[in-house]
Amino acid sequence: MSRVIDSKIALGTVQFGLSYGVANNSGQISLNESKDIIHLARQFGVNKLDTAIAYGNSEDLLGKIGMDSWNIVTKLPNIPSEIKDLKRWVADQIQGSLNRLKVSSLYAVMLHTTLPLSSRWAKEYWDILQNLKSQGIIKKIGYSIYDPSELDNHYSKFHPDIIQAPYNLIDNRLKTSGWLQKLSDNLVETHVRSIFLQGLLLMGRGQRPPYFKQWDNLWCDWHNWLESENLSALEATLWFVLQETMIDNIVVGVDSVNQLQNILDVSNNYNKTIEVDFSNLDERLINPSKWEALSN
């Protein structure tokens, strides 16, 4: 069985617990399909899974499948406003994840957003996570970001072992900001997500929802370039990220076994440097949390 280059692929599991993604037409994945996806990923040497407490019943489903020998990254939700005992709340959250996943330790725990690091709980929260790490319950701690400016605000005070950030052909701010290099220099494990921009980059001409029409010039240039280079959208988007040696893991979410098989096959056939600039700084496009406002 072929193995993915450098084992960079990590399996995202939000679709295991939720109906997720602008290109997802099939809804939440069934237990049987999830088992097949996990099995295929393992066959290809994928050994990291990315999940979160906020991903519906994703952790429960993974626990049912069996997580022996997997490196699991999960994420903590934002602190509820009514919390009075933060240490107990964090302990309960992590123990809940361990119970649902049926494991005794986690490869990494990340804050799902950096909001807690701007709260009155920030130092206490980080100290609690450091303590859990020292106990061996967690190997690495860190946070998920949406904009490199969050690292400007928090990195020096809350030095992470691991970071997750968006990175794709349209949004490569992690690199252009200089942060990808700095994270690499400081041995911070860097995971990237949204490499297909929730599937937006993989859609054919005329397939995107109408509210993305304002970027028609970009899509036209994108499709023309793909045709001129004789590349599929999957090849271009995946190889663009695979070629970045400072990225440790690429988190990909899939809706089916066939999707994962295609991603793994294209990863194994990586043979072309992608040198093109489609970068765009429009938050309404590169931040999926803004898309709902576009559709209204």
Secondary structure, DSSP 8 states (H G I E B T S, - for coil): ----GGG-EEEE-HHHHS---TT--S-S--HHHHHHHHHHHHHTT--EEE--TTSTTHHHHHHHH--TT-EEEEEE----TT-S-HHHHHHHHHHHHHHHHT-S-EEEEEESSSGGGGSTTHHHHHHHHHHHHHTTSEEEEEEE-SSTHHHHHHTTTS--SEEEEE-SSS--HHHHTSHHHHHHHTT-EEEEE-TTTTTGGG--TT-S-GGGGGGHHHHHHHHHHHHHHT--HHHHHHHHHHT-TT--EEEEE-SSHHHHHHHHHHHHT-------------HHHH-GGGHHHHH-
